[in-house]
Amino acid sequence: MSESTLDSGTPTRRAWTWGRAAVLVVVLVVGAALGVDRIVPPPPEPELLVAPEGEARTGSRVCVVGGRGGGAEVSLHLARPGIEEDLPARLDVEVVRDGGLRALPVPELLPGSVVPIEIDGAGPLPTRVRWRDAPVAVERSWSTGGRLPPGLVAGPCAAVVSERAVIPGLTTLGGAEARVRLANPFPGDASVRIGFLAPEGPEDPLVLENISVPAFETREVVINEHLPERADLAAIVDVRAGRVAVEGVQAHRAAIGGIDAVSLLAASTSPSEQWTLPWLGNGPADRSWLWITNLGSRDALVELALATGDGGLVPDGLGELTVEAGSQLRVDLRGTIPEDRDRVSLVVRSPGAPVHVSAGIERRADRPADTAMAVQLGIPEPDALWVVTGGPSAERDERLRLVNPGSEPAVVDVAVFADGRLQTPAEFAGLEVGPGAAAEVRLSEVLGEVDAWAAFVIASEGELVVGRVGERRRPPAAPPPDVDDEAPDDEAPEDAVPDDEAEGPDEDAPEDAVPDDEAEGPDVDAPDEDAPDSEEDTRREPRAFVLAAGTPSHAFRPLVAGRPVREQPGLVHRFGTATSELR
């Protein structure tokens, strides 16, 4: 009997092993004859993407909204963060006009400074700014007029998008007008689709399914022409081909709605699990609310927290909310903020379900010029460096709002460039903002009257969010007459002439006497339209209320595979993580 069988004649495990080995040898021999590469091709070597370190050396922004005509003026404010030893930044500023780009002369920009660039021409003037050698914050200041109510549109300019941009919050109801502008500063044509998310569900106007934006051209869509008398809309811009920059304008007219104001509609290019709204008004004439847009495939459980000077608070009755997948929710904040707080900040969190968030603010008054309105896109993440710029500071109250949404304290210095010099006032150094708290920095006390200014907020510990709050100063109300300066009737001197015996015409006046309302000369009771009235003329100036985000340092991050580098904690550093959204 063989070694490979037992006495019963059953094959052993050793026999099976030798048999399988023989089969494998035959397969390998045949594979060698045919060529191993025909059986299993070798896997390709993975491409390693290395994120560059340090400051970004190049980047661009597009200021889409802004123009001249009808009293409107627009200027850019370009600010270079850094210290004296850093390199200056070189700039290319080009206006998108008549199917091409018109270059503007711009000097090199030194660290810690700002330069204003006046944009001349007529009509819409979208402008592309490219910086080299060093990062630059690009913001714009647009004094509106003509077709729009007088006001001020200000804030950081837009990044170019090749996929999707979302404007979470606009309205066409009751005298309100919303416009979305698309700019293509590139040599290739672009094609986009604009849809909307309303409280009732998606709205997809057929005429907006395929909007062509030719090279070096601009397209403007007036939302009222497609969805009139609608509130609480989110505009969703999907780029089907090419690249564009997206911004909008929200306008309110006092003739219908009682408010005369304009606001920038900034676009969100990515959803986030956290958003910070730096400023919400809670005065007797204020009304504030949120728009939360969930384009994801799962419901979002949203947590709200107020940030005040004393720390974090939970809004009364609004600790948690649920925003269903593919929907937009409006959250009215009236009655949820403590009455002793006339302004607060708000942090919105939606763990595991990224959303888009913006806030609406209205301020009503007897005079249209004293009203205010702003749409404020939330800021998705804190940072250790922020840049905020502004235009003429005369007769304006400008403030910074510092918000710490994290769990560790932040310590910051605020350096201000104005009137040709950079300074850090003693009261702006070493400011501490506790966890969940907010603070304000009054810039007007150090700005004076300048044509342009910049504030650089640098955190030596922790990170925070920075926004700008600005408005024209209101003249103080006229004081009431001092009754002590007038003699009471019962103490009138004995030789005073009684009213009924005072000089002037009486019942026996001749019939040809000229009545008071026909007497020569101006009537003191009727205002002379040509006569100056300093208080009234000042009050007729628009409030020009501005709520704008600052520019964080992560806006300068270098791009890898077309996405900004964003380090995530974990065993592997990830960047450019995509989030599924409804398309």
C-alpha positions in Angstrom: 0.0 0.0 0.0 1.2 3.5 -0.9 2.1 6.1 1.8 -0.6 8.3 0.4 -3.4 5.9 1.4 -4.7 4.4 4.6 -5.4 0.7 5.0 -9.0 1.4 4.0 -7.8 2.8 0.6 -9.0 6.5 1.4 -6.6 9.2 0.1 -4.7 11.2 2.7 -4.4 15.1 3.1 -0.8 14.8 1.8 -2.0 13.3 -1.5 -4.5 16.2 -2.0 -1.8 18.7 -1.2 0.6 17.3 -3.8 -2.2 17.2 -6.4 -3.1 20.9 -5.9 0.5 21.9 -6.1 0.8 20.1 -9.4 -2.2 21.9 -10.8 -0.7 25.3 -9.7 2.6 24.5 -11.4 0.8 23.8 -14.6 -1.1 27.1 -14.4 2.1 29.1 -13.8 3.9 27.4 -16.7 1.0 28.2 -19.0 0.9 31.8 -17.7 4.5 32.2 -18.3 4.0 31.0 -21.9 1.2 33.4 -22.5 2.7 36.4 -20.7 1.8 37.2 -17.1 0.8 40.7 -18.1 -2.2 39.3 -19.9 -3.6 37.6 -16.8 -3.4 40.4 -14.1 -2.1 43.8 -15.1 0.0 45.5 -12.4 -1.9 48.3 -10.5 -0.8 51.8 -11.4 1.4 53.7 -9.0 -0.7 56.1 -6.8 -0.2 59.8 -7.5 1.0 61.6 -4.4 -0.5 65.0 -3.9 1.8 67.1 -1.7 0.3 70.2 -0.1 2.6 73.2 -0.2 3.4 74.9 3.1 3.4 78.5 4.0 1.6 81.4 2.3 0.0 80.9 -1.0 1.9 82.6 -3.8 -1.0 83.3 -6.1 -4.7 83.5 -6.1 -7.7 85.5 -7.5 -11.1 86.9 -6.6 -13.9 88.3 -8.7 -16.0 91.3 -7.6 -19.2 90.5 -9.5 -21.6 93.1 -8.2 -20.8 96.8 -8.5 -21.1 99.5 -11.1 -21.5 103.2 -11.9 -24.3 105.4 -13.2 -27.2 107.2 -11.6 -25.1 108.3 -8.7 -23.6 104.9 -8.1 -19.8 104.5 -7.5 -17.7 101.4 -6.9 -14.1 100.9 -5.6 -12.0 98.0 -4.5 -10.0 97.8 -1.3 -6.9 95.5 -1.6 -5.1 94.7 1.7 -1.9 92.7 2.1 -1.5 91.1 5.6 1.9 90.5 7.0 4.8 92.2 8.6 7.4 94.6 7.3 10.0 91.9 6.4 7.5 90.1 4.2 7.4 90.4 0.4 5.1 92.9 -1.3 2.3 91.6 -3.4 2.0 92.1 -7.2 -1.5 92.6 -8.6 -3.4 92.4 -11.8 -6.7 94.2 -11.8 -8.9 93.7 -14.9 -12.4 94.9 -15.6 -14.7 92.5 -17.5 -16.0 94.8 -20.3 -17.2 94.5 -23.9 -16.1 90.9 -24.4 -12.6 91.4 -23.0 -10.5 92.5 -20.0 -9.4 96.1 -19.4 -6.3 96.2 -17.2 -6.0 98.9 -14.5 -2.6 100.1 -13.2 -2.0 99.0 -9.7 1.2 99.5 -7.6 2.9 96.8 -5.5 1.1 96.3 -2.2 3.3 96.4 0.9 2.6 94.2 3.9 0.2 95.7 6.5 -1.3 98.2 4.1 -4.4 98.8 1.9 -4.8 100.5 -1.5 -8.2 101.7 -2.9 -8.8 101.3 -6.6 -11.5 103.4 -8.2 -13.4 101.6 -11.0 -14.4 104.0 -13.7 -16.9 103.4 -16.6 -20.7 103.0 -16.8 -23.0 100.1 -16.0 -22.0 96.9 -14.3 -18.3 96.6 -13.8 -17.3 93.1 -12.6 -13.6 93.0 -11.9 -11.1 90.2 -11.5 -8.1 90.6 -9.2 -5.2 88.3 -9.3 -2.3 88.5 -6.8 1.2 87.1 -7.0 4.1 86.5 -4.6 1.9 87.2 -1.5 -1.7 86.9 -0.4 -4.1 89.8 -0.7 -7.7 90.3 0.7 -10.0 91.6 -2.0 -13.1 93.5 -1.0 -15.4 96.0 -2.6 -17.4 99.1 -1.6 -20.4 100.0 -3.9 -22.5 103.1 -3.2 -25.7 102.3 -5.0 -28.1 104.5 -6.9 -30.0 104.6 -10.2 -32.2 101.6 -10.4 -31.4 100.6 -6.8 -32.2 102.4 -3.6 -29.3 104.5 -2.2 -27.1 102.5 0.2 -23.8 100.7 0.5 -23.0 97.1 -0.7 -19.7 95.9 0.8 -17.8 92.8 1.6 -15.3 90.2 0.3 -15.3 89.5 -3.4 -16.3 86.0 -4.7 -14.2 83.0 -5.5 -14.6 81.3 -8.9 -16.7 78.2 -8.9 -16.9 75.3 -11.3 -19.5 73.2 -9.6 -22.2 74.8 -7.4 -22.9 78.0 -5.5 -25.8 78.6 -3.1 -27.4 81.8 -2.0 -29.4 80.7 1.1 -31.9 83.5 1.6 -33.6 86.0 -0.7 -37.0 87.5 -1.3 -39.2 89.1 -4.0 -42.1 89.8 -1.7 -43.7 93.2 -1.0 -41.5 95.6 -2.9 -38.3 93.5 -2.5 -36.1 92.8 -5.5 -33.5 90.1 -5.8 -30.9 89.9 -8.6 -28.2 87.2 -9.2 -25.2 88.2 -11.4 -22.9 85.7 -13.1 -19.5 86.9 -14.3 -17.1 84.9 -16.6 -13.7 86.5 -16.7 -12.2 83.6 -18.6 -11.5 82.9 -22.4 -13.9 79.9 -22.4 -17.7 80.1 -22.5 -19.7 78.9 -19.4 -23.1 77.4 -19.0 -25.1 77.4 -15.8 -28.5 76.3 -14.4 -30.3 78.3 -11.7 -32.9 76.5 -9.6 -34.6 77.5 -6.3 -35.6 76.0 -3.1 -38.8 77.5 -1.6 -40.7 76.6 1.5 -43.1 74.6 -0.7 -40.3 72.7 -2.3 -38.0 73.0 -5.4 -38.7 75.5 -8.1 -37.0 75.1 -11.5 -38.0 77.8 -14.1 -37.5 76.3 -17.5 -36.0 79.4 -18.9 -33.2 79.2 -16.3 -32.2 75.6 -17.1 -29.4 76.6 -19.5 -28.0 80.1 -19.2 -25.0 80.8 -21.4 -22.3 83.1 -20.1 -19.9 83.8 -22.9 -16.2 84.4 -22.4 -15.5 87.8 -20.7 -19.2 88.6 -20.3 -21.7 89.0 -17.5 -25.3 87.9 -17.1 -27.8 89.2 -14.6 -31.0 87.4 -13.6 -33.8 89.4 -12.0 -35.5 86.8 -9.8 -38.8 88.8 -9.6 -39.3 88.1 -13.3 -39.4 84.3 -12.6 -40.7 84.0 -9.1 -42.6 87.2 -8.2 -44.0 87.8 -4.7 -42.1 84.9 -3.1 -40.3 84.9 0.2 -37.6 82.7 1.8 -36.0 81.4 -1.4 -32.6 79.8 -1.8 -30.9 80.2 -5.2 -28.9 77.2 -6.4 -26.5 77.9 -9.2 -25.1 74.7 -10.9 -22.2 75.2 -13.3 -22.5 72.8 -16.2 -19.5 73.9 -18.2 -16.7 76.4 -17.7 -16.2 78.6 -14.6 -18.1 81.6 -13.2 -18.2 83.9 -10.2 -21.6 84.3 -8.5 -23.0 87.2 -6.3 -26.3 88.9 -5.9 -28.1 92.0 -4.6 -31.2 92.2 -2.4 -33.1 95.6 -2.6 -36.0 96.9 -0.6 -38.0 99.9 -1.6 -39.8 102.1 1.0 -42.7 102.9 -1.4 -44.1 99.4 -0.9 -42.4 97.7 2.0 -41.4 100.7 4.2 -37.7 99.9 4.0 -35.2 101.6 1.7 -32.0 99.6 1.7 -29.7 97.3 -0.3 -27.5 94.3 0.7 -24.9 92.0 -0.9 -26.1 88.4 -1.5 -22.9 86.4 -1.0 -22.9 82.8 -2.3 -21.8 79.8 -0.3 -19.6 77.4 -2.3 -19.7 74.5 0.2 -22.0 73.3 3.0 -20.6 73.2 6.5 -21.5 71.6 9.9 -20.9 74.9 11.6 -21.8 78.5 10.8 -21.3 81.7 12.7 -23.4 84.9 12.3 -21.4 87.7 13.9 -24.2 90.3 14.4 -27.9 90.1 15.0 -30.0 93.1 16.1 -32.4 92.8 19.0 -33.5 96.4 19.5 -37.2 97.5 19.6 -37.2 98.3 15.9 -35.1 95.2 14.8 -36.2 91.9 13.4 -33.8 89.0 12.8 -34.2 85.5 11.4 -32.2 82.6 10.0 -32.4 80.7 6.7 -31.1 77.1 7.0 -30.8 75.3 3.6 -30.3 71.5 3.7 -29.4 70.2 0.2 -28.2 66.9 1.6 -29.8 63.5 1.5 -30.4 63.2 5.3 -32.3 65.4 7.8 -30.2 67.8 9.8 -30.5 68.2 13.6 -29.5 71.8 14.1 -28.2 73.3 17.4 -28.3 77.1 18.1 -26.1 79.0 20.6 -26.0 82.7 21.2 -22.6 84.3 21.8 -22.6 87.4 24.1 -20.1 89.3 26.0 -20.7 87.1 29.0 -20.4 83.8 27.1 -22.8 81.4 25.4 -26.5 81.2 25.8 -29.2 78.9 24.4 -32.0 80.9 22.6 -35.2 80.6 24.4 -37.2 77.8 22.9 -34.7 77.2 20.1 -32.2 74.8 21.5 -32.6 72.2 18.6 -34.3 72.2 15.2 -34.8 69.7 12.5 -34.3 70.7 8.9 -35.5 68.0 6.5 -33.4 66.8 3.6 -33.9 68.9 0.5 -35.6 71.8 2.3 -35.1 75.3 3.6 -36.3 76.4 7.0 -36.8 80.0 8.2 -36.3 80.5 11.9 -37.7 83.7 13.4 -35.5 84.9 16.3 -38.0 87.3 17.9 -38.6 86.5 21.5 -35.6 84.1 21.7 -32.9 86.6 22.6 -32.8 88.1 26.1 -34.4 91.5 26.3 -31.4 93.1 27.9 -29.2 92.3 24.8 -29.6 94.7 21.9 -27.2 92.7 19.8 -25.8 89.2 19.8 -23.9 86.7 17.7 -25.2 83.2 16.8 -23.5 79.9 16.2 -25.3 77.2 14.2 -24.2 73.6 14.3 -25.5 70.5 12.4 -23.2 67.6 13.3 -23.1 65.0 10.5 -25.3 66.9 8.1 -23.7 70.0 6.5 -26.0 72.8 5.6 -25.9 76.4 4.3 -26.9 79.3 6.6 -27.6 83.0 6.3 -29.5 85.6 8.4 -31.8 88.4 7.5 -31.9 91.7 9.6 -34.4 94.5 9.3 -34.6 97.8 11.1 -37.8 99.9 10.7 -38.1 103.7 11.3 -40.5 106.6 10.6 -38.1 107.9 7.9 -37.1 105.6 5.0 -33.5 106.9 5.3 -33.3 105.6 8.8 -34.4 102.1 7.9 -31.9 99.3 7.4 -31.7 95.8 5.9 -29.0 93.2 5.4 -28.6 89.6 4.4 -25.6 88.1 6.1 -24.1 84.8 4.9 -22.7 82.8 7.8 -19.0 82.2 8.2 -18.2 78.5 8.2 -15.0 78.2 10.2 -12.8 80.3 12.6 -9.3 81.4 11.8 -6.3 83.0 13.5 -5.9 85.8 10.9 -8.6 88.1 9.5 -8.6 91.1 7.2 -11.4 93.7 7.1 -11.4 96.8 4.9 -13.7 99.8 4.3 -14.1 103.0 2.3 -14.6 106.6 3.5 -15.0 106.7 7.2 -16.3 110.2 7.7 -19.6 110.3 9.5 -19.7 106.5 9.8 -19.7 104.2 12.9 -17.5 101.2 12.1 -17.0 98.3 14.4 -15.6 94.8 14.4 -17.5 91.9 15.8 -15.2 89.2 17.3 -16.9 85.8 18.0 -15.2 82.7 19.5 -17.3 79.6 18.6 -14.7 77.2 20.0 -14.1 75.7 23.4 -10.8 77.5 24.2 -10.2 81.2 24.8 -8.8 83.4 22.0 -6.4 86.3 22.5 -6.1 88.8 19.6 -4.4 92.0 18.6 -6.1 94.4 16.2 -3.8 96.4 14.0 -5.4 99.3 11.9 -4.0 100.8 8.7 -5.3 104.3 8.2 -3.9 107.6 7.0 -0.8 105.9 5.6 0.4 104.2 8.8 -0.2 100.9 10.6 -0.8 101.0 14.3 -2.0 98.8 17.1 -3.7 101.0 19.7 -3.1 99.9 23.3 -6.9 99.3 23.8 -6.8 96.9 20.8 -3.9 94.7 22.1 -4.3 91.5 24.0 -8.1 91.3 23.7 -9.4 88.1 25.2 -12.6 86.5 23.8 -13.7 83.6 26.0 -15.2 80.3 24.7 -18.7 80.9 23.2 -18.4 84.7 23.8 -18.4 87.7 21.5 -16.8 91.2 21.7 -16.9 94.4 19.8 -14.0 96.7 18.7 -15.0 100.3 17.9 -12.8 101.3 15.0 -14.2 104.8 14.5 -12.3 106.0 17.6 -9.0 105.5 15.8 -9.9 105.8 12.1 -10.6 109.5 11.8 -11.6 110.6 8.3 -9.8 108.6 5.7 -10.7 107.4 2.2 -9.8 103.7 2.9 -8.8 101.6 5.9 -7.9 98.1 6.8 -8.0 96.1 10.1 -5.8 93.1 10.7 -7.0 90.8 13.5 -4.3 88.4 14.6 -4.8 85.7 17.2 -1.8 84.7 19.3 -4.0 82.1 21.0 -7.0 80.2 19.7 -9.1 81.1 16.7 -12.2 83.2 16.1 -14.6 84.6 13.6 -14.6 88.3 12.6 -17.3 90.4 10.9 -17.8 94.1 10.1 -20.7 96.2 11.3 -21.0 99.7 9.9 -23.6 102.5 9.4 -23.8 106.2 8.9 -24.0 108.1 12.1 -27.5 109.4 13.0 -27.7 113.1 14.2 -28.9 113.4 17.8 -32.5 114.4 18.3 -33.1 118.1 19.0 -33.3 118.7 22.8 -36.7 119.9 24.1 -37.0 123.5 25.0 -35.9 124.4 28.5 -39.1 125.6 30.2 -37.0 127.4 32.9 -35.9 129.9 30.2 -39.5 131.0 29.6 -41.4 133.2 32.1 -44.6 131.6 33.3 -47.8 133.4 32.4 -48.6 134.0 36.1 -45.3 135.7 36.6 -45.4 138.0 33.5 -44.3 141.6 34.3 -47.0 144.1 35.0 -46.2 146.2 31.9 -46.4 143.3 29.6 -48.9 143.8 26.8 -51.8 141.4 26.9 -52.1 139.1 23.9 -55.5 140.6 22.9 -53.9 144.1 22.9 -50.7 143.3 21.0 -49.9 145.3 17.9 -51.2 144.0 14.5 -54.4 143.8 12.6 -57.6 143.3 14.5 -61.3 143.0 13.8 -61.3 146.7 12.6 -58.6 146.2 10.0 -59.4 147.7 6.6 -61.0 145.4 4.0 -58.0 145.7 1.7 -55.5 144.3 4.3 -53.4 141.5 2.9 -54.0 138.2 4.7 -51.1 136.5 6.3 -51.0 133.7 3.8 -50.7 136.3 0.9 -48.2 138.7 2.5 -45.0 139.4 0.7 -41.9 137.5 1.7 -41.6 133.9 2.8 -44.1 132.5 5.3 -42.2 131.5 8.4 -44.7 128.7 9.0 -44.0 127.1 5.6 -40.5 125.6 5.0 -38.5 127.1 2.2 -37.5 124.2 -0.1 -34.3 125.9 -1.1 -33.2 126.8 2.5 -30.7 124.4 4.0 -31.8 122.4 7.0 -28.7 120.8 8.4 -30.4 118.2 10.6 -33.1 117.3 8.1 -30.6 117.1 5.2 -28.3 114.9 7.3 -31.2 112.6 8.2 -32.1 112.2 4.5 -28.8 110.6 3.9 -29.2 106.8 3.7 -28.1 104.8 6.8 -25.9 102.7 4.5 -26.0 99.8 6.9 -23.3 97.1 6.3 -22.9 93.6 7.7 -20.0 91.8 6.1 -17.6 88.9 6.8 -13.9 89.5 7.1 -11.4 87.7 4.9 -9.8 84.8 6.7 -6.3 83.4 6.1 -7.7 80.1 4.8 -9.0 82.1 1.8 -5.3 82.3 0.8 -4.7 78.5 1.2 -2.9 76.9 -1.7 -5.0 74.7 -4.0 -4.4 70.9 -4.4 -6.4 69.3 -7.2 -8.4 72.4 -7.5 -9.5 72.5 -3.8 -8.2 74.5 -0.9 -6.2 72.5 1.6 -8.2 71.8 4.8 -6.5 69.6 7.3 -8.8 67.2 9.2 -7.8 65.5 12.5 -7.1 61.8 12.3 -4.5 59.3 11.4 -4.5 60.6 7.8 -4.7 64.3 6.9 -7.5 64.7 4.4 -8.3 67.6 2.2 -11.0 68.7 -0.2 -13.6 66.3 1.3 -16.7 66.3 -0.8 -20.2 66.2 0.6 -23.2 64.6 -1.1 -25.9 67.1 -2.1 -29.1 66.9 -4.1 -28.4 67.7 -7.7 
